Amino acid sequence: MTAEQRGGLNMKKIGTVGAVLVGKAVSYARGSTSAIDKKVMNERLVVERLGFVNDEVGDLSVHGGIEKALHIYPSEHYVEWQKDLGDNVMFQEVGAFGENISSLGLNEHTICIEDKIRIGTTLLEVSQGRMPCWKLNERFDQHNMSLKLQDTLRTGWYFRVLEEGEIGVGDEILLCERPYPDWSVARIMSLIFTGCLDKQALIQLLDLPLVDSWQRLVERRLANDVVEDWSFRLFGPMVQN
């Protein structure tokens, strides 16, 4: 988007689109279905309310929907994963984490909840960080890859779509509005993923516009003073012999 297209609006460039990706739902490990194997597209992609047209979702109970319309993943994380885990072939090309948008210039610490972001002709809103699941373990052949994402906070995050349009490689990522500048995606995920039970911190979280599932999680912690059992999400169903 050029300066002329912005129409002089008060927008700040915070990043660039390095790639756009879509995938098909196919049979996956342990009897599941997944569309995590995203492929880079050369053309501009149409964005509708539920994300990129022609992008599929393997399990609608935990993926996709209005609150998870598009998943964005910082391309800079790939270098960090190579440092941590070696020269795994999966880290040589973007798309390894099932992202729809590969970005340059921003990350979980520099993006905030409810940020309104213009990319191409779309207007998007940051809805939540990603809760990584066991399918990443299978994809990377690492028994605890999902836990590593969670612990490092290198999860990427999701957008909801406020205005439909098109997104393509090279589009600027423009910050239009930041109503919660003190609440980066990383800060929120850190409180969730470290098992915070501090009542004051949890009450602060409830003052934020969290998605329903995260709000219920925080409410349960306040009510029960217990951290969730994430074994199934992180490590998946037990393999039956």
C-alpha positions in Angstrom: 0.0 0.0 0.0 1.4 3.4 -1.0 1.3 6.6 0.9 -1.4 7.8 -1.6 -3.5 4.7 -0.9 -3.2 5.4 2.8 -4.9 8.7 2.2 -2.7 10.5 4.8 -4.1 8.5 7.7 -2.0 8.2 10.8 -0.4 4.7 10.2 3.0 3.5 11.2 4.8 0.8 9.3 5.9 -2.0 11.7 6.7 -4.8 9.3 6.5 -6.3 5.8 4.8 -9.4 4.4 7.5 -11.9 3.4 5.2 -14.6 2.1 1.5 -15.7 2.0 0.6 -19.3 2.4 -2.4 -21.7 2.2 -2.9 -25.4 2.7 -5.2 -28.3 2.2 -6.6 -30.5 5.0 -5.1 -34.0 4.8 -4.8 -37.1 6.9 -2.2 -36.6 9.6 -0.7 -38.4 12.5 -2.6 -40.5 15.1 -5.8 -40.6 13.0 -6.1 -36.8 12.9 -6.6 -34.3 10.0 -4.4 -31.2 9.5 -3.7 -28.4 7.1 -0.5 -27.4 8.7 1.5 -28.0 5.5 1.1 -24.6 4.0 2.5 -23.7 0.6 3.8 -20.3 -0.5 1.6 -18.6 -3.1 3.0 -16.1 -5.6 -0.3 -14.3 -6.3 -2.2 -11.9 -4.1 -4.6 -13.8 -1.9 -8.2 -12.9 -1.2 -9.1 -12.5 2.5 -12.6 -13.1 3.6 -14.1 -13.2 7.1 -12.6 -16.7 7.9 -9.2 -16.0 6.3 -7.6 -16.7 2.9 -9.9 -18.1 0.3 -8.8 -21.7 -0.5 -7.1 -22.2 2.8 -8.4 -25.2 4.7 -8.6 -26.2 8.3 -8.1 -29.7 9.6 -9.9 -29.6 12.9 -12.5 -26.8 13.2 -12.9 -27.5 17.0 -9.5 -26.0 17.7 -8.4 -24.1 14.5 -9.9 -21.5 12.3 -13.0 -19.5 12.9 -13.5 -15.7 13.2 -11.0 -15.4 16.1 -8.3 -17.4 14.3 -8.9 -16.3 10.7 -5.2 -15.8 9.9 -2.1 -17.0 11.6 1.1 -14.8 11.3 4.6 -16.0 12.1 7.7 -13.9 12.3 10.3 -15.2 9.8 13.1 -14.1 12.1 12.2 -17.0 14.5 13.5 -19.5 12.0 17.1 -18.4 12.7 16.5 -18.8 16.4 15.1 -22.3 15.9 18.2 -23.2 13.9 20.4 -22.0 16.8 18.3 -24.0 19.3 17.7 -27.2 17.4 20.2 -27.4 14.6 19.9 -27.4 10.9 16.6 -29.2 10.6 15.4 -29.1 7.0 12.0 -27.8 8.3 13.6 -24.5 9.3 15.0 -23.8 5.8 11.7 -22.5 4.4 8.8 -20.5 5.8 5.6 -22.3 6.3 6.9 -24.9 8.7 4.6 -23.7 11.5 1.5 -23.6 9.4 1.4 -19.9 9.1 -0.7 -18.0 6.6 1.5 -14.9 6.7 5.3 -14.9 7.1 6.4 -11.5 8.4 9.5 -9.4 8.7 10.1 -6.8 11.4 7.7 -7.6 14.2 7.2 -10.3 16.8 5.1 -11.3 19.9 6.9 -8.7 22.0 6.2 -5.7 19.7 2.6 -6.5 18.8 -0.3 -5.9 21.3 -3.7 -7.3 21.8 -6.4 -5.6 19.8 -3.9 -3.8 17.6 -5.6 -2.8 14.4 -3.4 -3.6 11.4 -3.8 -2.8 7.8 -2.1 -5.2 5.3 -2.8 -4.7 1.6 -6.5 -3.8 1.3 -7.5 -5.6 4.5 -8.0 -4.4 8.1 -7.1 -6.9 10.7 -7.2 -7.1 14.5 -4.9 -9.0 16.8 -7.1 -11.5 18.6 -4.8 -13.9 20.5 -1.5 -15.7 20.7 -1.3 -19.3 19.5 -1.7 -22.2 21.9 0.6 -24.7 20.2 -0.5 -28.3 20.0 1.0 -31.8 19.7 0.8 -31.9 15.9 4.0 -29.7 15.8 5.8 -32.5 17.6 5.0 -34.8 14.7 5.8 -32.2 12.1 9.3 -31.5 13.4 10.0 -35.0 14.8 10.6 -33.4 18.2 8.7 -35.0 21.0 8.3 -31.6 22.8 8.3 -29.1 20.0 4.9 -27.7 21.0 6.2 -27.1 24.5 9.3 -25.4 23.2 7.1 -23.0 21.3 5.1 -22.3 24.4 8.1 -21.8 26.6 9.9 -19.5 24.2 6.7 -17.6 23.3 7.7 -17.9 19.6 4.2 -19.0 18.7 3.0 -16.3 16.3 -0.5 -14.9 16.8 -3.9 -14.7 15.1 -5.9 -12.0 13.4 -9.6 -11.6 13.1 -10.7 -9.9 9.9 -12.4 -6.5 10.2 -12.3 -5.6 6.5 -12.0 -8.1 3.7 -9.6 -7.5 0.9 -6.3 -8.9 -0.5 -2.8 -9.5 0.8 0.4 -10.2 -1.1 4.1 -10.5 -0.8 5.8 -7.1 -0.1 2.7 -5.5 1.5 3.5 -3.2 4.4 2.2 -4.1 7.8 0.8 -0.9 9.1 -0.3 -0.2 12.7 -3.5 1.9 12.7 -4.5 1.8 16.3 -3.1 0.4 19.6 -5.7 0.6 22.4 -3.6 -1.6 24.8 0.0 -0.6 24.4 1.0 -2.2 27.8 -0.3 -5.6 26.8 1.9 -7.3 24.2 0.9 -10.7 23.0 4.1 -12.0 24.7 3.1 -10.5 28.0 -0.3 -12.1 27.9 1.0 -15.5 26.8 3.7 -15.4 29.5 1.1 -15.0 32.2 -1.0 -17.9 30.7 1.8 -20.3 29.8 3.8 -19.9 33.1 0.7 -20.9 35.0 0.3 -17.6 36.8 -2.1 -17.8 39.8 -1.5 -14.3 41.1 -5.0 -12.9 41.6 -4.1 -9.3 40.9 -2.4 -10.3 37.6 -5.4 -12.5 36.6 -7.9 -9.7 37.3 -5.8 -7.4 35.1 -6.1 -10.0 32.3 -9.8 -10.1 32.7 -10.0 -6.4 32.1 -8.6 -7.1 28.6 -10.8 -8.1 25.6 -9.6 -11.7 25.6 -11.2 -14.2 23.3 -13.9 -16.3 25.1 -11.7 -19.4 25.6 -8.9 -17.4 27.2 -11.3 -15.5 29.3 -12.9 -18.7 30.6 -9.4 -20.0 31.4 -8.5 -17.0 33.5 -11.9 -17.2 35.3 -11.3 -20.8 36.2 -7.9 -20.0 37.6 -9.4 -17.3 39.8 -12.2 -19.5 40.9 -10.2 -22.7 41.5 -6.6 -21.5 42.1 -5.5 -24.4 39.8 -3.4 -24.4 36.6 -4.9 -26.4 33.6 -3.6 -29.8 32.6 -2.2 -29.3 29.1 -0.8 -32.8 28.6 -3.2 -33.6 25.8 -2.8 -30.4 23.9 1.0 -30.5 24.1 1.6 -34.2 23.7 -1.5 -35.5 22.0 -3.5 -38.8 22.3 -1.6 -41.8 23.5 -0.7 -44.2 20.7 -2.5 -47.5 21.1 -0.5 -50.6 20.2 
